Amino acid sequence: MSVTPHDCIDRIRCPAIEGLPTDTVIMLHNSRVHIVQLRRGIEATARQVQRARKAAWDSIFLLAALRRNGF
């Protein structure tokens, strides 16, 4: 699983807020900020999982090489 540009969220569409009460606008803004934070967290987690998988494979190959060399 690799992270591609298609997995990243560059833009989030915003609803038209003209004429809405202030409380509603604040709630929408806070929700949008929270969604962006969640998506960034998911992207970071995907990168960490990818790195962990690579590290595990590297360890497997290193151990195999050490066994071949008699260690």
C-alpha positions as CSV (number, residue, x, y, z in Angstrom):
1,M,0.0,0.0,0.0
2,S,1.6,3.2,-1.1
3,V,0.4,6.7,-0.7
4,T,-0.2,8.4,-4.0
5,P,-1.3,12.0,-4.7
6,H,-4.8,10.7,-5.2
7,D,-4.9,9.6,-1.6
8,C,-4.1,13.1,-0.3
9,I,-6.8,15.6,0.2
10,D,-5.8,19.0,-1.3
11,R,-9.2,20.7,-1.3
12,I,-12.4,20.4,0.7
13,R,-15.4,22.0,-0.8
14,C,-17.1,24.6,1.4
15,P,-20.8,25.2,1.5
16,A,-22.3,28.6,0.7
17,I,-22.6,30.3,4.1
18,E,-24.1,33.6,3.0
19,G,-27.1,34.4,5.1
20,L,-26.6,31.6,7.7
21,P,-26.6,32.4,11.4
22,T,-23.2,33.0,13.0
23,D,-23.5,29.9,15.2
24,T,-24.1,27.7,12.1
25,V,-21.1,29.2,10.3
26,I,-18.9,28.6,13.4
27,M,-20.1,25.0,13.6
28,L,-19.4,24.4,9.9
29,H,-15.9,25.9,10.2
30,N,-15.1,23.8,13.2
31,S,-16.4,20.7,11.4
32,R,-14.3,21.5,8.4
33,V,-11.2,22.0,10.5
34,H,-11.8,18.7,12.2
35,I,-12.3,16.9,8.9
36,V,-9.0,18.3,7.6
37,Q,-7.2,17.2,10.8
38,L,-8.7,13.7,10.5
39,R,-7.7,13.3,6.9
40,R,-4.1,14.5,7.6
41,G,-3.9,12.0,10.4
42,I,-5.1,9.2,8.1
43,E,-2.5,10.2,5.5
44,A,0.3,10.3,8.1
45,T,-0.8,6.9,9.4
46,A,-0.7,5.4,5.9
47,R,2.9,6.7,5.4
48,Q,3.9,5.2,8.8
49,V,2.4,1.8,7.9
50,Q,4.2,1.9,4.6
51,R,7.5,2.6,6.3
52,A,6.9,-0.1,8.9
53,R,6.2,-2.7,6.2
54,K,9.4,-1.7,4.4
55,A,11.4,-2.0,7.6
56,A,9.9,-5.4,8.2
57,W,10.9,-6.6,4.7
58,D,14.4,-5.1,5.1
59,S,14.8,-7.0,8.4
60,I,13.7,-10.3,6.8
61,F,16.2,-9.8,3.9
62,L,19.0,-8.9,6.4
63,L,18.3,-12.0,8.5
64,A,18.3,-14.2,5.4
65,A,21.6,-12.7,4.3
66,L,23.1,-13.2,7.7
67,R,21.9,-16.9,7.8
68,R,23.5,-17.5,4.3
69,N,26.8,-16.1,5.6
70,G,26.8,-18.4,8.6
71,F,25.7,-16.1,11.4
